[in-house]
Amino acid sequence: MAFFRKLRDRMFKSSSKLDQGLEALIEDGADETPEVAPAAQPVPEPVAQAAPAAAPAPKAGILGRLTGADTSPRRTLDDDMLEELEDLLVASDMGVETAQRVAANIAQSHLGQRVSQTQIKELLAREITRIMEGVARPLPIYPKKPQVVLVVGVNGSGKTTTIGKLASQFKAAGKNVVIAAGDTFRAAAVEQLQVWGQRANVPVLTAPEGSDPASLAFEAMTKAEAEGADLLMIDTAGRLQNRSDLMEELAKIVRVIRKKDPDAPHNTLLVLDATTGQNAVTQVEIFKQIADVSGLVMTKLDGTARGGVLVALADKFGLPIHAIGVGEQIDDLDAFDPEDFAKALVGIE
């Protein structure tokens, strides 16, 4: 629950939040006729002395509970509202196909009904949860030693920080972890991993700047095996998915790893930056071809108002989503929970 509160509070900060859009969707097109008209109240007889100042009227929600009337704004779920709902979901980076499918499923059971803000949020959260339940899976742990976890992604996606957090969490769970600093072209990335290694008391294997990252990966596997490590996490240089030379370098790393162990890497994690929106879809397509991606981690959900891209990825690829991140601290990365995510996305507390 603590992480859910953090997710809900940090996830969206801009005025284009999905939950605010859903509220406006109902309010702007609300039907004029209330759901239940409150009963007329008798007019009191005048009194000789002045009456005290009238107490402020109770809020609509309180009045509804006292009288049994639901006075919240409602709108008939018709074709116009469905089209607006689809547009809102597309604007949240859910993608056209996923947005249409979600709206169609809601329409199937509620078309023609008058719905409130709370109802439309609950219906949407239910559909999002249904889509994502099948992909919410922890990183599988195998008896094979060392289990090789290759971490890939574009520049700035949060790979290095994610490796540090995961290594620290696995170490705390009693695993013997080794990190290989495979981004041999960027000294800052190596230094960042070394800081995380010190925090978690996890060794970080490095190579001279500019060294062949595939060679480092091979040597790291040899050393991790000799030391009886449970997990070897290999960082890679950030690379743009449209740079064929960099993608070929990544393919070489995979080939070299498989010379050492034909079943490795046992996990290939693609780290995605939520702020890139629909571009994440293209990243998954290309990295999946090059590195046989086995699971996803999405970072920086605290920095975007359009986290719906994670729904689109689940719907399109069905790849496991192992974890999500909402900040820089160690406890800002946690296992992915579809129901908590759906509630946070639509603004349900």
C-alpha positions as CSV (number, residue, x, y, z in Angstrom):
1,M,0.0,0.0,0.0
2,A,2.9,2.4,0.7
3,F,4.1,2.1,-2.9
4,F,0.6,2.5,-4.2
5,R,0.2,5.8,-2.4
6,K,3.6,6.9,-3.7
7,L,2.6,5.8,-7.2
8,R,-0.8,7.6,-7.0
9,D,0.8,10.8,-5.5
10,R,3.7,11.0,-7.9
11,M,2.5,9.4,-11.1
12,F,0.9,12.3,-12.8
13,K,1.7,15.9,-12.1
14,S,0.5,17.8,-15.2
15,S,-3.0,19.3,-15.8
16,S,-3.6,16.7,-18.6
17,K,-4.0,13.9,-16.1
18,L,-6.3,11.1,-17.2
19,D,-8.4,11.4,-14.0
20,Q,-9.1,15.0,-14.6
21,G,-9.9,14.3,-18.2
22,L,-12.5,11.7,-17.1
23,E,-14.1,14.2,-14.7
24,A,-14.4,16.8,-17.5
25,L,-15.8,14.1,-19.8
26,I,-18.7,13.7,-17.5
27,E,-19.2,17.2,-16.3
28,D,-19.0,18.9,-19.8
29,G,-21.6,16.6,-21.2
30,A,-23.7,15.9,-18.1
31,D,-27.4,15.3,-18.5
32,E,-29.5,18.1,-17.1
33,T,-32.0,15.7,-15.4
34,P,-30.7,14.6,-12.0
35,E,-30.6,10.9,-11.3
36,V,-33.2,11.2,-8.5
37,A,-35.0,14.5,-7.8
38,P,-34.9,15.4,-4.2
39,A,-38.3,15.6,-2.5
40,A,-39.7,19.1,-2.1
41,Q,-39.3,20.5,1.4
42,P,-42.2,22.3,3.2
43,V,-41.9,26.1,3.6
44,P,-41.6,26.9,7.3
45,E,-44.1,29.4,8.9
46,P,-42.6,32.8,9.6
47,V,-41.6,33.5,13.2
48,A,-41.8,36.7,15.1
49,Q,-38.1,37.1,15.8
50,A,-35.4,37.0,13.3
51,A,-34.1,33.6,12.5
52,P,-30.4,32.8,13.0
53,A,-28.2,32.8,9.9
54,A,-28.8,29.8,7.7
55,A,-26.2,27.0,8.0
56,P,-24.3,26.3,4.8
57,A,-25.8,23.7,2.5
58,P,-24.4,20.2,2.8
59,K,-22.2,19.0,0.0
60,A,-23.9,17.0,-2.7
61,G,-22.3,13.8,-1.6
62,I,-23.5,14.1,1.9
63,L,-26.9,15.1,0.8
64,G,-27.1,12.1,-1.5
65,R,-26.2,9.8,1.4
66,L,-28.8,11.4,3.7
67,T,-31.7,11.4,1.2
68,G,-30.8,8.4,-0.9
69,A,-30.4,10.6,-4.0
70,D,-27.3,10.5,-6.2
71,T,-26.6,14.1,-7.1
72,S,-23.3,13.7,-8.8
73,P,-23.1,14.7,-12.5
74,R,-24.0,11.9,-14.9
75,R,-23.8,11.5,-18.6
76,T,-25.4,9.0,-20.9
77,L,-22.9,6.7,-22.4
78,D,-23.6,7.1,-26.1
79,D,-21.6,7.2,-29.3
80,D,-20.4,10.8,-28.7
81,M,-19.2,10.0,-25.2
82,L,-17.4,6.9,-26.4
83,E,-15.6,8.8,-29.1
84,E,-14.5,11.4,-26.5
85,L,-13.4,8.6,-24.2
86,E,-11.3,7.0,-27.0
87,D,-9.7,10.4,-27.7
88,L,-8.8,10.8,-24.1
89,L,-7.3,7.4,-23.8
90,V,-5.2,8.0,-27.0
91,A,-4.0,11.3,-25.5
92,S,-2.8,9.3,-22.5
93,D,-0.6,7.3,-24.9
94,M,-2.8,4.2,-24.7
95,G,-2.6,3.8,-28.5
96,V,-5.5,3.8,-30.9
97,E,-6.2,0.0,-31.0
98,T,-6.0,-0.4,-27.3
99,A,-8.2,2.7,-26.7
100,Q,-10.8,1.4,-29.1
101,R,-10.8,-2.0,-27.5
102,V,-11.2,-0.6,-23.9
103,A,-14.0,1.7,-25.0
104,A,-15.8,-1.1,-26.8
105,N,-15.7,-3.4,-23.8
106,I,-17.1,-0.6,-21.6
107,A,-19.9,0.1,-24.2
108,Q,-20.8,-3.6,-24.4
109,S,-22.2,-3.6,-20.9
110,H,-23.1,0.1,-20.3
111,L,-24.1,1.6,-23.6
112,G,-27.1,3.8,-23.1
113,Q,-26.7,4.0,-19.3
114,R,-26.1,7.2,-17.4
115,V,-22.8,7.0,-15.6
116,S,-21.1,9.2,-13.1
117,Q,-17.4,10.2,-12.8
118,T,-16.8,7.4,-10.2
119,Q,-18.5,4.8,-12.4
120,I,-16.5,5.6,-15.5
121,K,-13.3,5.6,-13.5
122,E,-14.1,2.2,-12.0
123,L,-15.1,0.7,-15.4
124,L,-11.9,2.0,-17.0
125,A,-9.8,0.7,-14.1
126,R,-11.4,-2.7,-14.4
127,E,-10.6,-2.9,-18.1
128,I,-7.0,-1.8,-17.6
129,T,-6.5,-4.3,-14.8
130,R,-8.0,-7.1,-17.0
131,I,-5.5,-6.2,-19.8
132,M,-2.5,-6.1,-17.5
133,E,-3.2,-9.0,-15.1
134,G,-1.4,-11.5,-17.4
135,V,1.8,-9.5,-17.7
136,A,2.4,-8.7,-14.0
137,R,5.1,-11.2,-13.2
138,P,8.2,-10.9,-11.0
139,L,11.6,-11.5,-12.5
140,P,12.0,-15.3,-12.6
141,I,14.8,-16.8,-10.5
142,Y,16.4,-19.9,-11.9
143,P,18.7,-22.5,-10.2
144,K,21.3,-21.9,-12.9
145,K,24.4,-20.1,-11.5
146,P,25.1,-17.5,-12.5
147,Q,21.8,-16.4,-13.8
148,V,22.7,-13.8,-16.4
149,V,20.4,-10.7,-16.6
150,L,21.2,-8.5,-19.5
151,V,19.8,-5.0,-19.2
152,V,19.2,-2.9,-22.4
153,G,17.5,0.3,-23.4
154,V,18.0,3.7,-25.1
155,N,20.0,6.6,-23.7
156,G,18.6,8.0,-20.5
157,S,16.0,5.4,-19.9
158,G,17.2,4.6,-16.4
159,K,19.1,1.4,-17.0
160,T,22.0,2.0,-14.7
161,T,19.8,3.2,-11.8
162,T,17.5,0.2,-12.3
163,I,20.3,-2.2,-12.2
164,G,21.6,-0.7,-8.9
165,K,18.1,-0.8,-7.3
166,L,17.5,-4.4,-8.4
167,A,20.9,-5.5,-7.3
168,S,20.4,-3.9,-3.9
169,Q,17.0,-5.6,-3.5
170,F,18.3,-9.0,-4.6
171,K,21.2,-8.7,-2.2
172,A,18.9,-7.8,0.6
173,A,16.9,-11.0,-0.3
174,G,20.0,-13.1,0.3
175,K,21.3,-13.4,-3.3
176,N,24.9,-13.3,-4.2
177,V,25.0,-10.6,-6.9
178,V,27.6,-9.3,-9.3
179,I,27.3,-6.3,-11.6
180,A,29.2,-5.9,-14.9
181,A,29.6,-2.3,-16.1
182,G,29.1,-3.0,-19.8
183,D,28.7,0.7,-20.7
184,T,32.4,1.0,-21.4
185,F,32.1,4.2,-23.3
186,R,30.6,6.4,-20.6
187,A,32.6,6.8,-17.4
188,A,29.7,8.4,-15.6
189,A,27.6,5.2,-16.0
190,V,30.5,3.1,-14.5
191,E,30.8,5.5,-11.6
192,Q,27.1,5.5,-11.0
193,L,27.1,1.7,-10.8
194,Q,30.1,1.7,-8.5
195,V,28.2,4.0,-6.1
196,W,25.2,1.6,-6.1
197,G,27.6,-1.4,-5.7
198,Q,29.0,0.3,-2.5
199,R,25.5,0.9,-1.2
200,A,24.5,-2.7,-1.7
201,N,27.9,-4.3,-0.9
202,V,27.8,-5.8,-4.4
203,P,31.0,-6.1,-6.5
204,V,31.1,-4.1,-9.8
205,L,33.3,-5.5,-12.6
206,T,34.7,-2.9,-15.0
207,A,37.0,-2.6,-18.0
208,P,39.1,0.3,-19.3
209,E,37.1,3.0,-21.0
210,G,36.4,2.1,-24.7
211,S,36.9,-1.6,-24.2
212,D,34.9,-4.1,-26.1
213,P,31.7,-4.6,-24.0
214,A,31.2,-8.1,-25.4
215,S,34.6,-9.1,-24.0
216,L,33.7,-7.6,-20.7
217,A,30.5,-9.6,-20.6
218,F,32.3,-12.9,-21.3
219,E,34.9,-12.2,-18.6
220,A,32.2,-11.2,-16.1
221,M,30.4,-14.5,-16.7
222,T,33.7,-16.4,-16.1
223,K,34.4,-14.5,-12.9
224,A,30.8,-14.7,-11.6
225,E,30.8,-18.5,-12.2
226,A,34.1,-18.9,-10.4
227,E,32.8,-16.9,-7.4
228,G,29.5,-18.9,-7.2
229,A,27.3,-15.8,-7.8
230,D,23.6,-16.3,-8.0
231,L,23.0,-13.3,-10.4
232,L,25.1,-11.5,-12.8
233,M,23.6,-8.2,-14.0
234,I,25.2,-6.8,-17.1
235,D,24.7,-3.1,-18.0
236,T,24.9,-2.0,-21.6
237,A,25.4,1.3,-23.3
238,G,22.3,3.3,-24.1
239,R,21.6,3.1,-27.8
240,L,19.1,4.6,-30.1
241,Q,16.9,2.0,-31.7
242,N,17.5,3.6,-35.2
243,R,21.3,3.3,-35.0
244,S,22.1,0.0,-36.8
245,D,25.8,0.0,-35.7
246,L,24.9,0.3,-32.0
247,M,22.2,-2.4,-32.3
248,E,24.7,-4.7,-34.0
249,E,27.0,-4.2,-31.1
250,L,24.2,-5.3,-28.8
251,A,23.6,-8.4,-30.9
252,K,27.4,-9.2,-30.6
253,I,27.1,-9.0,-26.8
254,V,24.3,-11.6,-26.9
255,R,26.3,-13.9,-29.3
256,V,29.3,-13.8,-27.1
257,I,27.3,-14.5,-23.9
258,R,25.8,-17.5,-25.6
259,K,29.2,-18.9,-26.5
260,K,29.8,-19.1,-22.7
261,D,26.3,-20.4,-21.9
262,P,23.9,-21.3,-24.8
263,D,20.9,-20.6,-22.5
264,A,22.1,-17.1,-21.5
265,P,21.1,-14.4,-21.1
266,H,18.5,-16.0,-18.9
267,N,16.6,-12.6,-18.7
268,T,16.9,-9.7,-21.0
269,L,15.3,-6.6,-19.4
270,L,14.3,-3.7,-21.5
271,V,14.2,-0.5,-19.4
272,L,11.7,2.0,-20.8
273,D,11.3,5.7,-20.0
274,A,7.6,6.5,-19.5
275,T,8.1,10.0,-20.7
276,T,8.9,8.8,-24.2
277,G,5.2,7.9,-24.8
278,Q,4.3,5.9,-27.9
279,N,8.0,5.8,-28.9
280,A,8.3,3.0,-26.3
281,V,6.3,0.8,-28.6
282,T,8.9,1.1,-31.3
283,Q,11.7,0.5,-28.8
284,V,10.1,-2.8,-27.7
285,E,9.7,-3.9,-31.3
286,I,13.3,-3.3,-32.3
287,F,15.0,-4.5,-29.1
288,K,12.9,-7.6,-29.1
289,Q,14.3,-8.5,-32.5
290,I,17.9,-7.8,-31.6
291,A,18.2,-9.0,-28.0
292,D,15.2,-11.3,-27.5
293,V,13.7,-9.2,-24.7
294,S,12.1,-11.3,-22.0
295,G,10.6,-8.6,-19.7
296,L,10.1,-4.9,-19.2
297,V,10.8,-2.3,-16.5
298,M,9.2,1.1,-16.8
299,T,10.8,4.1,-15.1
300,K,10.0,7.7,-14.6
301,L,6.2,7.3,-14.2
302,D,6.4,10.2,-11.8
303,G,7.5,12.4,-14.6
304,T,4.7,12.0,-17.1
305,A,1.0,12.6,-17.3
306,R,0.5,9.9,-19.9
307,G,1.4,6.6,-18.4
308,G,-1.2,4.8,-20.6
309,V,1.6,3.6,-22.9
310,L,2.2,0.7,-20.4
311,V,-1.3,-0.5,-21.1
312,A,-0.6,-0.3,-24.9
313,L,2.6,-2.4,-24.4
314,A,0.8,-5.0,-22.4
315,D,-2.0,-5.2,-24.9
316,K,0.3,-5.4,-28.0
317,F,3.2,-7.5,-26.8
318,G,2.2,-9.4,-23.7
319,L,5.7,-9.2,-22.3
320,P,6.1,-9.6,-18.5
321,I,6.3,-6.3,-16.7
322,H,8.6,-6.9,-13.8
323,A,8.8,-3.6,-12.1
324,I,7.9,0.1,-12.3
325,G,9.8,3.1,-11.0
326,V,8.5,6.5,-9.7
327,G,11.7,8.1,-8.4
328,E,15.4,7.8,-7.7
329,Q,15.5,6.2,-4.3
330,I,15.9,2.5,-3.7
331,D,12.3,2.0,-2.6
332,D,11.0,3.9,-5.7
333,L,11.2,0.7,-7.8
334,D,8.7,-2.0,-6.9
335,A,7.0,-5.0,-8.4
336,F,4.3,-4.2,-10.9
337,D,0.7,-4.5,-9.6
338,P,-1.9,-4.1,-12.3
339,E,-4.8,-3.1,-10.0
340,D,-2.8,-0.5,-8.2
341,F,-1.5,0.8,-11.5
342,A,-5.0,1.0,-13.0
343,K,-6.3,2.9,-10.0
344,A,-3.5,5.3,-10.0
345,L,-3.8,5.9,-13.7
346,V,-7.5,6.8,-13.6
347,G,-7.3,8.7,-10.3
348,I,-9.1,6.3,-7.9
349,E,-7.8,6.6,-4.3
